[in-house]
Amino acid sequence: MREKRGTLGEEPRIHPSCYIIDSHIGAWTDLFANCMLLESSFDDYSYAAGDVSIVYTDVGKFCSIASHVRINPGNHPMERVTQHHMTYRRKSYGFDEEDDEEFFQWRRNAHCSIGHDVWIGHGAIIMPGVTVGTGAVIGAGAVVTKDIAPYEIAVGVPGRPIRKRFDDATIEKLLSIAWWDWDRLTIEARFDELRDVGSFVDKYS
């Protein structure tokens, strides 16, 4: 049975079980149970369908993120004698009074970027430093290690593009129109036109 979740609004809807640290969450957003955002932004109208981890990442508007997705999972220091996290979480293990802040900054520098209107399928993993372009699709279970261009569909392990959603001319027009930046009243007025891509780009490009 489909869960009754009611109407969204300017205030983001965040399940009480979510874990949010130093992050921005936009309007008309929806975070289902057990989502985590760490030092990230989650822009207007995007949603994450539960058990999603988003770390050091900017997520654009109108993104659809299925459950059990991980964006920017933590890397370990493979070049050290041990890659165990005691060498950078030193305080927790009683080896130092401070943790290894330089290591955590290295993680932050491997920032991820998710464009607008991106669909990420169930259980996909977006690895550190990856950019997923606007309009892209990431297939369920994919492990994405390299950038994905706008409107590409990527699947598999490692994730590879298999085709584009539209031809290059249509993609260029959609990126130029940038409908995701329209205000609420404009979207309401043009809502019924968001279905047929051909007539849409002809009218607004």
Backbone as JSON Lines, residues from 0, in Angstrom:
{"i":0,"aa":"M","n":[0.84,-1.19,0.0],"ca":[0.0,0.0,0.0],"c":[0.88,1.24,0.0]}
{"i":1,"aa":"R","n":[0.49,2.22,-0.81],"ca":[1.26,3.45,-0.89],"c":[1.08,4.28,0.38]}
{"i":2,"aa":"E","n":[2.19,4.79,0.9],"ca":[2.14,5.59,2.12],"c":[1.5,6.94,1.84]}
{"i":3,"aa":"K","n":[0.59,7.37,2.71],"ca":[-0.03,8.68,2.58],"c":[0.87,9.71,3.25]}
{"i":4,"aa":"R","n":[1.39,10.63,2.44],"ca":[2.37,11.56,2.98],"c":[1.9,13.01,2.96]}
{"i":5,"aa":"G","n":[0.73,13.3,2.4],"ca":[0.22,14.65,2.43],"c":[0.92,15.58,1.45]}
{"i":6,"aa":"T","n":[0.62,16.87,1.59],"ca":[1.13,17.88,0.66],"c":[2.41,18.51,1.21]}
{"i":7,"aa":"L","n":[3.38,18.67,0.33],"ca":[4.63,19.34,0.7],"c":[4.42,20.85,0.71]}
{"i":8,"aa":"G","n":[5.45,21.59,1.15],"ca":[5.35,23.04,1.2],"c":[6.71,23.7,1.28]}
{"i":9,"aa":"E","n":[6.71,24.97,1.62],"ca":[7.95,25.74,1.69],"c":[8.91,25.17,2.73]}
{"i":10,"aa":"E","n":[8.36,24.66,3.81],"ca":[9.2,24.03,4.83],"c":[9.52,22.6,4.4]}
{"i":11,"aa":"P","n":[10.78,22.21,4.42],"ca":[11.13,20.83,4.04],"c":[10.49,19.82,4.98]}
{"i":12,"aa":"R","n":[10.12,18.68,4.43],"ca":[9.59,17.61,5.26],"c":[10.72,16.62,5.53]}
{"i":13,"aa":"I","n":[11.09,16.5,6.8],"ca":[12.24,15.69,7.2],"c":[11.77,14.68,8.25]}
{"i":14,"aa":"H","n":[11.94,13.41,7.96],"ca":[11.54,12.38,8.92],"c":[12.37,12.53,10.2]}
{"i":15,"aa":"P","n":[11.75,12.32,11.37],"ca":[12.48,12.49,12.64],"c":[13.73,11.64,12.77]}
{"i":16,"aa":"S","n":[13.81,10.54,12.04],"ca":[14.98,9.66,12.14],"c":[16.17,10.14,11.31]}
{"i":17,"aa":"C","n":[15.98,11.21,10.53],"ca":[17.09,11.7,9.69],"c":[18.18,12.33,10.53]}
{"i":18,"aa":"Y","n":[19.39,12.31,9.99],"ca":[20.58,12.81,10.67],"c":[21.17,13.9,9.79]}
{"i":19,"aa":"I","n":[21.0,15.17,10.2],"ca":[21.38,16.3,9.36],"c":[22.43,17.13,10.09]}
{"i":20,"aa":"I","n":[23.6,17.33,9.45],"ca":[24.66,18.12,10.05],"c":[25.15,19.17,9.06]}
{"i":21,"aa":"D","n":[25.08,20.44,9.45],"ca":[25.65,21.55,8.68],"c":[25.25,21.48,7.21]}
{"i":22,"aa":"S","n":[23.96,21.35,6.95],"ca":[23.46,21.19,5.59],"c":[22.31,22.15,5.33]}
{"i":23,"aa":"H","n":[22.14,22.5,4.04],"ca":[21.01,23.33,3.62],"c":[19.99,22.46,2.9]}
{"i":24,"aa":"I","n":[18.72,22.62,3.26],"ca":[17.64,21.85,2.64],"c":[16.59,22.84,2.14]}
{"i":25,"aa":"G","n":[16.27,22.74,0.84],"ca":[15.39,23.71,0.2],"c":[13.91,23.45,0.44]}
{"i":26,"aa":"A","n":[13.08,24.26,-0.24],"ca":[11.63,24.17,-0.13],"c":[11.08,23.0,-0.95]}
{"i":27,"aa":"W","n":[9.91,22.51,-0.55],"ca":[9.22,21.44,-1.26],"c":[10.07,20.16,-1.35]}
{"i":28,"aa":"T","n":[10.93,19.97,-0.38],"ca":[11.79,18.79,-0.34],"c":[11.21,17.75,0.61]}
{"i":29,"aa":"D","n":[11.67,16.52,0.44],"ca":[11.13,15.41,1.22],"c":[12.25,14.41,1.51]}
{"i":30,"aa":"L","n":[12.56,14.25,2.79],"ca":[13.57,13.29,3.22],"c":[12.88,12.2,4.03]}
{"i":31,"aa":"F","n":[12.85,10.99,3.48],"ca":[12.2,9.87,4.14],"c":[13.09,9.37,5.3]}
{"i":32,"aa":"A","n":[12.68,8.28,5.91],"ca":[13.34,7.79,7.13],"c":[14.8,7.43,6.91]}
{"i":33,"aa":"N","n":[15.6,7.71,7.94],"ca":[16.99,7.27,8.03],"c":[17.89,7.84,6.94]}
{"i":34,"aa":"C","n":[17.6,9.06,6.51],"ca":[18.52,9.74,5.59],"c":[19.56,10.52,6.38]}
{"i":35,"aa":"M","n":[20.76,10.64,5.8],"ca":[21.83,11.4,6.42],"c":[22.36,12.42,5.43]}
{"i":36,"aa":"L","n":[22.48,13.67,5.87],"ca":[23.13,14.72,5.09],"c":[24.24,15.31,5.95]}
{"i":37,"aa":"L","n":[25.45,15.31,5.42],"ca":[26.6,15.87,6.12],"c":[27.26,16.93,5.25]}
{"i":38,"aa":"E","n":[27.25,18.17,5.73],"ca":[27.89,19.29,5.03],"c":[27.51,19.28,3.55]}
{"i":39,"aa":"S","n":[26.22,19.25,3.29],"ca":[25.7,19.13,1.92],"c":[24.56,20.12,1.72]}
{"i":40,"aa":"S","n":[24.17,20.31,0.46],"ca":[22.97,21.08,0.14],"c":[22.02,20.2,-0.65]}
{"i":41,"aa":"F","n":[20.73,20.41,-0.42],"ca":[19.67,19.59,-1.0],"c":[18.6,20.56,-1.46]}
{"i":42,"aa":"D","n":[18.58,20.83,-2.76],"ca":[17.84,21.98,-3.26],"c":[16.35,21.68,-3.47]}
{"i":43,"aa":"D","n":[15.61,22.73,-3.85],"ca":[14.15,22.71,-3.91],"c":[13.59,21.53,-4.7]}
{"i":44,"aa":"Y","n":[12.51,20.97,-4.19],"ca":[11.71,19.92,-4.84],"c":[12.4,18.55,-4.91]}
{"i":45,"aa":"S","n":[13.6,18.43,-4.42],"ca":[14.27,17.12,-4.45],"c":[13.76,16.24,-3.32]}
{"i":46,"aa":"Y","n":[13.86,14.93,-3.52],"ca":[13.47,14.01,-2.45],"c":[14.43,12.82,-2.41]}
{"i":47,"aa":"A","n":[14.54,12.23,-1.23],"ca":[15.34,11.03,-1.02],"c":[14.46,10.02,-0.29]}
{"i":48,"aa":"A","n":[14.35,8.81,-0.87],"ca":[13.31,7.86,-0.46],"c":[13.72,6.9,0.66]}
{"i":49,"aa":"G","n":[14.57,7.32,1.56],"ca":[14.87,6.52,2.73],"c":[16.2,5.8,2.69]}
{"i":50,"aa":"D","n":[16.9,5.79,3.84],"ca":[18.19,5.12,3.98],"c":[19.19,5.63,2.94]}
{"i":51,"aa":"V","n":[19.2,6.93,2.74],"ca":[20.1,7.57,1.78],"c":[21.16,8.34,2.55]}
{"i":52,"aa":"S","n":[22.41,8.23,2.1],"ca":[23.53,8.93,2.71],"c":[24.13,9.91,1.7]}
{"i":53,"aa":"I","n":[24.18,11.19,2.08],"ca":[24.7,12.25,1.2],"c":[25.75,13.02,1.98]}
{"i":54,"aa":"V","n":[26.99,12.97,1.52],"ca":[28.11,13.56,2.25],"c":[28.89,14.5,1.34]}
{"i":55,"aa":"Y","n":[29.17,15.71,1.82],"ca":[29.98,16.67,1.06],"c":[29.51,16.76,-0.4]}
{"i":56,"aa":"T","n":[28.24,17.06,-0.58],"ca":[27.62,17.01,-1.91],"c":[26.62,18.14,-2.08]}
{"i":57,"aa":"D","n":[26.55,18.69,-3.29],"ca":[25.48,19.62,-3.66],"c":[24.49,18.87,-4.55]}
{"i":58,"aa":"V","n":[23.25,18.77,-4.11],"ca":[22.19,18.14,-4.88],"c":[21.29,19.24,-5.43]}
{"i":59,"aa":"G","n":[21.06,19.23,-6.74],"ca":[20.27,20.27,-7.38],"c":[18.78,20.15,-7.12]}
{"i":60,"aa":"K","n":[18.01,20.89,-7.89],"ca":[16.56,20.9,-7.75],"c":[15.92,19.73,-8.5]}
{"i":61,"aa":"F","n":[14.75,19.32,-8.02],"ca":[13.91,18.32,-8.7],"c":[14.61,16.97,-8.86]}
{"i":62,"aa":"C","n":[15.51,16.62,-7.95],"ca":[16.19,15.33,-8.03],"c":[15.35,14.24,-7.36]}
{"i":63,"aa":"S","n":[15.39,13.05,-7.95],"ca":[14.65,11.89,-7.44],"c":[15.65,10.83,-7.04]}
{"i":64,"aa":"I","n":[15.81,10.63,-5.73],"ca":[16.83,9.72,-5.22],"c":[16.13,8.55,-4.54]}
{"i":65,"aa":"A","n":[16.32,7.37,-5.09],"ca":[15.68,6.17,-4.55],"c":[16.35,5.74,-3.23]}
{"i":66,"aa":"S","n":[15.77,4.76,-2.58],"ca":[16.29,4.33,-1.29],"c":[17.64,3.63,-1.4]}
{"i":67,"aa":"H","n":[18.38,3.67,-0.3],"ca":[19.67,2.99,-0.14],"c":[20.74,3.5,-1.1]}
{"i":68,"aa":"V","n":[20.61,4.73,-1.53],"ca":[21.65,5.38,-2.34],"c":[22.72,5.95,-1.42]}
{"i":69,"aa":"R","n":[23.97,5.89,-1.87],"ca":[25.07,6.53,-1.14],"c":[25.8,7.47,-2.09]}
{"i":70,"aa":"I","n":[25.92,8.71,-1.67],"ca":[26.63,9.7,-2.46],"c":[27.83,10.18,-1.66]}
{"i":71,"aa":"N","n":[29.01,9.95,-2.2],"ca":[30.29,10.32,-1.59],"c":[30.58,9.53,-0.31]}
{"i":72,"aa":"P","n":[30.63,8.21,-0.41],"ca":[31.0,7.4,0.76],"c":[32.45,7.66,1.15]}
{"i":73,"aa":"G","n":[32.78,7.42,2.39],"ca":[34.11,7.75,2.89],"c":[35.22,6.9,2.3]}
{"i":74,"aa":"N","n":[36.28,7.56,1.87],"ca":[37.5,6.87,1.44],"c":[38.41,6.61,2.64]}
{"i":75,"aa":"H","n":[39.2,5.57,2.54],"ca":[40.19,5.26,3.58],"c":[41.59,5.52,3.03]}
{"i":76,"aa":"P","n":[42.56,5.79,3.92],"ca":[43.92,6.12,3.49],"c":[44.72,4.87,3.11]}
{"i":77,"aa":"M","n":[44.54,4.4,1.88],"ca":[45.18,3.15,1.44],"c":[46.7,3.24,1.41]}
{"i":78,"aa":"E","n":[47.23,4.46,1.33],"ca":[48.68,4.62,1.23],"c":[49.37,4.5,2.59]}
{"i":79,"aa":"R","n":[48.62,4.49,3.67],"ca":[49.22,4.36,5.0],"c":[49.48,2.88,5.33]}
{"i":80,"aa":"V","n":[50.28,2.66,6.36],"ca":[50.56,1.29,6.8],"c":[49.25,0.56,7.1]}
{"i":81,"aa":"T","n":[48.37,1.23,7.83],"ca":[47.03,0.69,8.05],"c":[46.0,1.69,7.55]}
{"i":82,"aa":"Q","n":[44.97,1.16,6.92],"ca":[43.9,2.03,6.44],"c":[42.75,2.13,7.44]}
{"i":83,"aa":"H","n":[42.93,1.54,8.61],"ca":[41.92,1.61,9.67],"c":[41.75,3.05,10.12]}
{"i":84,"aa":"H","n":[40.53,3.4,10.52],"ca":[40.29,4.81,10.82],"c":[40.86,5.28,12.16]}
{"i":85,"aa":"M","n":[41.55,4.41,12.89],"ca":[42.19,4.89,14.11],"c":[43.28,5.91,13.81]}
{"i":86,"aa":"T","n":[43.86,5.88,12.58],"ca":[44.94,6.81,12.28],"c":[44.44,8.22,12.01]}
{"i":87,"aa":"Y","n":[43.13,8.37,11.73],"ca":[42.6,9.73,11.56],"c":[41.51,10.07,12.59]}
{"i":88,"aa":"R","n":[40.9,9.06,13.19],"ca":[40.03,9.3,14.35],"c":[40.82,8.98,15.62]}
{"i":89,"aa":"R","n":[41.94,9.66,15.75],"ca":[42.91,9.33,16.8],"c":[42.36,9.57,18.2]}
{"i":90,"aa":"K","n":[41.55,10.63,18.33],"ca":[41.02,10.97,19.64],"c":[40.1,9.87,20.17]}
{"i":91,"aa":"S","n":[39.29,9.3,19.3],"ca":[38.34,8.26,19.71],"c":[39.05,7.03,20.28]}
{"i":92,"aa":"Y","n":[40.27,6.79,19.79],"ca":[41.01,5.6,20.23],"c":[42.06,5.92,21.29]}
{"i":93,"aa":"G","n":[42.08,7.17,21.75],"ca":[42.99,7.55,22.82],"c":[44.44,7.71,22.4]}
{"i":94,"aa":"F","n":[44.7,7.88,21.08],"ca":[46.07,8.06,20.61],"c":[46.5,9.52,20.56]}
{"i":95,"aa":"D","n":[45.55,10.44,20.63],"ca":[45.87,11.86,20.53],"c":[44.7,12.64,21.1]}
{"i":96,"aa":"E","n":[44.93,13.93,21.36],"ca":[43.85,14.78,21.85],"c":[43.0,15.33,20.71]}
{"i":97,"aa":"E","n":[43.48,15.24,19.47],"ca":[42.75,15.74,18.32],"c":[42.75,14.7,17.2]}
{"i":98,"aa":"D","n":[41.69,14.73,16.39],"ca":[41.65,13.89,15.2],"c":[42.49,14.52,14.09]}
{"i":99,"aa":"D","n":[42.69,13.77,13.03],"ca":[43.51,14.21,11.89],"c":[42.66,15.07,10.97]}
{"i":100,"aa":"E","n":[42.62,16.38,11.25],"ca":[41.77,17.29,10.48],"c":[42.2,17.38,9.02]}
{"i":101,"aa":"E","n":[43.48,17.23,8.75],"ca":[43.95,17.26,7.36],"c":[43.32,16.14,6.54]}
{"i":102,"aa":"F","n":[43.17,14.98,7.15],"ca":[42.54,13.87,6.44],"c":[41.08,14.17,6.13]}
{"i":103,"aa":"F","n":[40.35,14.73,7.09],"ca":[38.94,15.03,6.85],"c":[38.77,16.14,5.82]}
{"i":104,"aa":"Q","n":[39.72,17.07,5.78],"ca":[39.67,18.09,4.73],"c":[39.9,17.46,3.36]}
{"i":105,"aa":"W","n":[40.77,16.46,3.3],"ca":[40.98,15.72,2.05],"c":[39.68,15.08,1.58]}
{"i":106,"aa":"R","n":[38.91,14.55,2.5],"ca":[37.59,14.0,2.14],"c":[36.66,15.1,1.63]}
{"i":107,"aa":"R","n":[36.66,16.24,2.31],"ca":[35.79,17.34,1.87],"c":[36.14,17.81,0.47]}
{"i":108,"aa":"N","n":[37.42,17.8,0.16],"ca":[37.86,18.28,-1.16],"c":[37.38,17.39,-2.3]}
{"i":109,"aa":"A","n":[37.04,16.15,-2.0],"ca":[36.51,15.23,-3.01],"c":[34.99,15.4,-3.1]}
{"i":110,"aa":"H","n":[34.58,16.63,-3.34],"ca":[33.18,17.03,-3.33],"c":[32.41,16.41,-4.49]}
{"i":111,"aa":"C","n":[31.17,16.04,-4.27],"ca":[30.3,15.55,-5.35],"c":[29.28,16.62,-5.73]}
{"i":112,"aa":"S","n":[28.87,16.58,-6.98],"ca":[27.86,17.51,-7.47],"c":[26.81,16.74,-8.26]}
{"i":113,"aa":"I","n":[25.56,16.9,-7.88],"ca":[24.44,16.29,-8.58],"c":[23.62,17.43,-9.19]}
{"i":114,"aa":"G","n":[23.44,17.4,-10.51],"ca":[22.73,18.48,-11.19],"c":[21.25,18.51,-10.86]}
{"i":115,"aa":"H","n":[20.48,19.21,-11.69],"ca":[19.04,19.31,-11.5],"c":[18.32,18.17,-12.22]}
{"i":116,"aa":"D","n":[17.17,17.78,-11.7],"ca":[16.31,16.78,-12.36],"c":[17.06,15.48,-12.64]}
{"i":117,"aa":"V","n":[17.88,15.07,-11.69],"ca":[18.62,13.8,-11.8],"c":[17.83,12.7,-11.1]}
{"i":118,"aa":"W","n":[17.8,11.54,-11.71],"ca":[17.16,10.35,-11.11],"c":[18.25,9.34,-10.78]}
{"i":119,"aa":"I","n":[18.36,9.0,-9.49],"ca":[19.35,8.01,-9.04],"c":[18.59,6.8,-8.52]}
{"i":120,"aa":"G","n":[18.82,5.64,-9.14],"ca":[18.07,4.43,-8.83],"c":[18.5,3.76,-7.54]}
{"i":121,"aa":"H","n":[17.69,2.82,-7.1],"ca":[17.85,2.13,-5.83],"c":[19.26,1.53,-5.67]}
{"i":122,"aa":"G","n":[19.87,1.85,-4.53],"ca":[21.14,1.23,-4.18],"c":[22.35,1.69,-4.96]}
{"i":123,"aa":"A","n":[22.21,2.72,-5.76],"ca":[23.36,3.23,-6.52],"c":[24.35,3.91,-5.58]}
{"i":124,"aa":"I","n":[25.62,3.94,-6.01],"ca":[26.68,4.59,-5.25],"c":[27.38,5.58,-6.16]}
{"i":125,"aa":"I","n":[27.47,6.82,-5.71],"ca":[28.21,7.86,-6.42],"c":[29.5,8.09,-5.64]}
{"i":126,"aa":"M","n":[30.63,7.75,-6.25],"ca":[31.9,7.78,-5.54],"c":[32.43,9.21,-5.38]}
{"i":127,"aa":"P","n":[33.38,9.42,-4.45],"ca":[33.89,10.75,-4.17],"c":[34.41,11.47,-5.41]}
{"i":128,"aa":"G","n":[34.11,12.77,-5.47],"ca":[34.63,13.63,-6.54],"c":[33.86,13.6,-7.83]}
{"i":129,"aa":"V","n":[32.78,12.84,-7.91],"ca":[32.03,12.65,-9.16],"c":[31.0,13.77,-9.33]}
{"i":130,"aa":"T","n":[30.84,14.21,-10.59],"ca":[29.77,15.13,-10.97],"c":[28.78,14.39,-11.85]}
{"i":131,"aa":"V","n":[27.51,14.47,-11.49],"ca":[26.43,13.91,-12.3],"c":[25.65,15.08,-12.9]}
{"i":132,"aa":"G","n":[25.62,15.16,-14.22],"ca":[25.04,16.31,-14.89],"c":[23.52,16.35,-14.8]}
{"i":133,"aa":"T","n":[22.99,17.53,-15.04],"ca":[21.55,17.76,-15.03],"c":[20.83,16.8,-15.97]}
{"i":134,"aa":"G","n":[19.69,16.28,-15.52],"ca":[18.87,15.42,-16.35],"c":[19.36,14.0,-16.5]}
{"i":135,"aa":"A","n":[20.46,13.65,-15.85],"ca":[21.02,12.31,-16.0],"c":[20.2,11.27,-15.23]}
{"i":136,"aa":"V","n":[20.4,10.01,-15.61],"ca":[19.79,8.88,-14.92],"c":[20.9,7.92,-14.5]}
{"i":137,"aa":"I","n":[20.89,7.52,-13.24],"ca":[21.83,6.53,-12.72],"c":[21.03,5.28,-12.39]}
{"i":138,"aa":"G","n":[21.35,4.17,-13.05],"ca":[20.59,2.94,-12.87],"c":[20.75,2.34,-11.48]}
{"i":139,"aa":"A","n":[19.77,1.56,-11.08],"ca":[19.81,0.88,-9.78],"c":[21.07,0.03,-9.66]}
{"i":140,"aa":"G","n":[21.74,0.15,-8.51],"ca":[22.91,-0.67,-8.23],"c":[24.19,-0.23,-8.91]}
{"i":141,"aa":"A","n":[24.15,0.84,-9.68],"ca":[25.36,1.31,-10.36],"c":[26.37,1.85,-9.35]}
{"i":142,"aa":"V","n":[27.65,1.73,-9.69],"ca":[28.72,2.34,-8.91],"c":[29.42,3.32,-9.84]}
{"i":143,"aa":"V","n":[29.17,4.6,-9.63],"ca":[29.63,5.63,-10.56],"c":[30.95,6.2,-10.07]}
{"i":144,"aa":"T","n":[32.0,6.0,-10.85],"ca":[33.35,6.43,-10.48],"c":[33.85,7.6,-11.33]}
{"i":145,"aa":"K","n":[33.13,7.91,-12.41],"ca":[33.53,9.01,-13.3],"c":[32.33,9.9,-13.58]}
{"i":146,"aa":"D","n":[32.62,11.14,-14.01],"ca":[31.56,12.1,-14.26],"c":[30.58,11.59,-15.32]}
{"i":147,"aa":"I","n":[29.32,11.94,-15.14],"ca":[28.26,11.6,-16.08],"c":[27.72,12.91,-16.65]}
{"i":148,"aa":"A","n":[27.67,13.01,-17.97],"ca":[27.26,14.25,-18.64],"c":[25.76,14.47,-18.52]}
{"i":149,"aa":"P","n":[25.3,15.7,-18.74],"ca":[23.86,15.97,-18.69],"c":[23.06,15.06,-19.6]}
{"i":150,"aa":"Y","n":[21.98,14.55,-19.07],"ca":[20.99,13.73,-19.8],"c":[21.54,12.38,-20.26]}
{"i":151,"aa":"E","n":[22.68,11.95,-19.73],"ca":[23.16,10.6,-20.01],"c":[22.49,9.61,-19.06]}
{"i":152,"aa":"I","n":[22.34,8.37,-19.53],"ca":[21.86,7.27,-18.7],"c":[23.04,6.34,-18.45]}
{"i":153,"aa":"A","n":[23.39,6.15,-17.18],"ca":[24.55,5.34,-16.81],"c":[24.11,4.16,-15.96]}
{"i":154,"aa":"V","n":[24.64,2.98,-16.26],"ca":[24.29,1.78,-15.51],"c":[25.54,0.94,-15.28]}
{"i":155,"aa":"G","n":[25.45,-0.02,-14.35],"ca":[26.48,-1.03,-14.21],"c":[27.55,-0.72,-13.18]}
{"i":156,"aa":"V","n":[28.5,-1.67,-13.08],"ca":[29.63,-1.56,-12.17],"c":[30.9,-1.85,-12.95]}
{"i":157,"aa":"P","n":[31.75,-0.86,-13.17],"ca":[31.52,0.54,-12.84],"c":[30.47,1.16,-13.76]}
{"i":158,"aa":"G","n":[29.85,2.24,-13.3],"ca":[28.79,2.88,-14.07],"c":[29.31,3.47,-15.37]}
{"i":159,"aa":"R","n":[28.66,3.13,-16.47],"ca":[29.04,3.65,-17.79],"c":[27.8,4.14,-18.53]}
{"i":160,"aa":"P","n":[27.93,5.23,-19.28],"ca":[26.8,5.72,-20.06],"c":[26.42,4.72,-21.15]}
{"i":161,"aa":"I","n":[25.13,4.48,-21.32],"ca":[24.67,3.58,-22.38],"c":[23.95,4.35,-23.49]}
{"i":162,"aa":"R","n":[23.37,5.49,-23.15],"ca":[22.76,6.34,-24.16],"c":[22.36,7.66,-23.51]}
{"i":163,"aa":"K","n":[21.86,8.58,-24.34],"ca":[21.34,9.84,-23.83],"c":[19.81,9.81,-23.88]}
{"i":164,"aa":"R","n":[19.19,10.57,-23.01],"ca":[17.73,10.61,-22.99],"c":[17.17,11.26,-24.25]}
{"i":165,"aa":"F","n":[17.87,12.25,-24.78],"ca":[17.4,12.98,-25.95],"c":[18.57,13.22,-26.89]}
{"i":166,"aa":"D","n":[18.27,13.7,-28.09],"ca":[19.33,14.06,-29.02],"c":[20.04,15.32,-28.53]}
{"i":167,"aa":"D","n":[21.23,15.57,-29.08],"ca":[22.07,16.67,-28.59],"c":[21.39,18.03,-28.72]}
{"i":168,"aa":"A","n":[20.65,18.24,-29.8],"ca":[19.98,19.53,-30.0],"c":[18.93,19.77,-28.92]}
{"i":169,"aa":"T","n":[18.18,18.73,-28.59],"ca":[17.16,18.86,-27.54],"c":[17.8,19.1,-26.19]}
{"i":170,"aa":"I","n":[18.88,18.39,-25.91],"ca":[19.59,18.59,-24.64],"c":[20.09,20.02,-24.52]}
{"i":171,"aa":"E","n":[20.66,20.54,-25.59],"ca":[21.17,21.92,-25.56],"c":[20.04,22.9,-25.29]}
{"i":172,"aa":"K","n":[18.87,22.66,-25.88],"ca":[17.74,23.55,-25.66],"c":[17.24,23.47,-24.22]}
{"i":173,"aa":"L","n":[17.15,22.26,-23.69],"ca":[16.7,22.1,-22.31],"c":[17.63,22.8,-21.32]}
{"i":174,"aa":"L","n":[18.92,22.66,-21.55],"ca":[19.89,23.32,-20.66],"c":[19.8,24.83,-20.78]}
{"i":175,"aa":"S","n":[19.49,25.31,-21.98],"ca":[19.35,26.75,-22.18],"c":[18.07,27.28,-21.53]}
{"i":176,"aa":"I","n":[16.99,26.52,-21.64],"ca":[15.72,26.94,-21.02],"c":[15.84,26.96,-19.5]}
{"i":177,"aa":"A","n":[16.51,25.95,-18.94],"ca":[16.73,25.84,-17.48],"c":[15.42,26.01,-16.71]}
{"i":178,"aa":"W","n":[14.44,25.21,-17.08],"ca":[13.11,25.32,-16.46],"c":[13.16,25.14,-14.95]}
{"i":179,"aa":"W","n":[14.14,24.43,-14.45],"ca":[14.25,24.18,-13.0],"c":[14.5,25.46,-12.21]}
{"i":180,"aa":"D","n":[14.89,26.53,-12.91],"ca":[15.08,27.81,-12.24],"c":[13.84,28.69,-12.28]}
{"i":181,"aa":"W","n":[12.78,28.23,-12.94],"ca":[11.54,29.0,-12.94],"c":[10.99,29.11,-11.52]}
{"i":182,"aa":"D","n":[10.3,30.22,-11.24],"ca":[9.67,30.35,-9.93],"c":[8.39,29.51,-9.87]}
{"i":183,"aa":"R","n":[7.84,29.42,-8.7],"ca":[6.67,28.55,-8.47],"c":[5.49,28.93,-9.36]}
{"i":184,"aa":"L","n":[5.2,30.23,-9.48],"ca":[4.06,30.66,-10.27],"c":[4.23,30.3,-11.74]}
{"i":185,"aa":"T","n":[5.45,30.41,-12.25],"ca":[5.71,30.06,-13.65],"c":[5.52,28.57,-13.87]}
{"i":186,"aa":"I","n":[6.02,27.77,-12.95],"ca":[5.85,26.31,-13.08],"c":[4.36,25.95,-13.04]}
{"i":187,"aa":"E","n":[3.62,26.58,-12.14],"ca":[2.18,26.29,-12.07],"c":[1.49,26.64,-13.38]}
{"i":188,"aa":"A","n":[1.85,27.78,-13.97],"ca":[1.21,28.22,-15.21],"c":[1.55,27.31,-16.39]}
{"i":189,"aa":"R","n":[2.73,26.71,-16.36],"ca":[3.21,25.91,-17.49],"c":[3.27,24.42,-17.17]}
{"i":190,"aa":"F","n":[2.64,24.03,-16.09],"ca":[2.77,22.67,-15.58],"c":[2.39,21.61,-16.61]}
{"i":191,"aa":"D","n":[1.3,21.81,-17.31],"ca":[0.83,20.8,-18.27],"c":[1.76,20.66,-19.47]}
{"i":192,"aa":"E","n":[2.67,21.6,-19.64],"ca":[3.6,21.54,-20.78],"c":[4.87,20.76,-20.46]}
{"i":193,"aa":"L","n":[4.99,20.26,-19.24],"ca":[6.19,19.55,-18.83],"c":[6.21,18.09,-19.27]}
{"i":194,"aa":"R","n":[5.27,17.68,-20.09],"ca":[5.2,16.27,-20.5],"c":[5.87,16.02,-21.85]}
{"i":195,"aa":"D","n":[5.49,16.76,-22.86],"ca":[6.0,16.51,-24.21],"c":[7.23,17.36,-24.47]}
{"i":196,"aa":"V","n":[8.39,16.72,-24.58],"ca":[9.64,17.47,-24.67],"c":[9.75,18.22,-25.99]}
{"i":197,"aa":"G","n":[9.23,17.65,-27.08],"ca":[9.35,18.3,-28.38],"c":[8.65,19.64,-28.43]}
{"i":198,"aa":"S","n":[7.38,19.66,-28.05],"ca":[6.63,20.91,-28.06],"c":[7.16,21.89,-27.02]}
{"i":199,"aa":"F","n":[7.68,21.34,-25.92],"ca":[8.21,22.2,-24.85],"c":[9.43,22.99,-25.33]}
{"i":200,"aa":"V","n":[10.4,22.31,-25.92],"ca":[11.61,23.03,-26.36],"c":[11.31,23.93,-27.55]}
{"i":201,"aa":"D","n":[10.37,23.55,-28.39],"ca":[10.0,24.43,-29.51],"c":[9.4,25.74,-29.01]}
{"i":202,"aa":"K","n":[8.64,25.66,-27.95],"ca":[7.96,26.85,-27.44],"c":[8.88,27.76,-26.64]}
{"i":203,"aa":"Y","n":[9.79,27.17,-25.85],"ca":[10.54,27.99,-24.89],"c":[12.01,28.2,-25.23]}
{"i":204,"aa":"S","n":[12.5,27.59,-26.3],"ca":[13.92,27.8,-26.64],"c":[14.07,28.87,-27.73]}
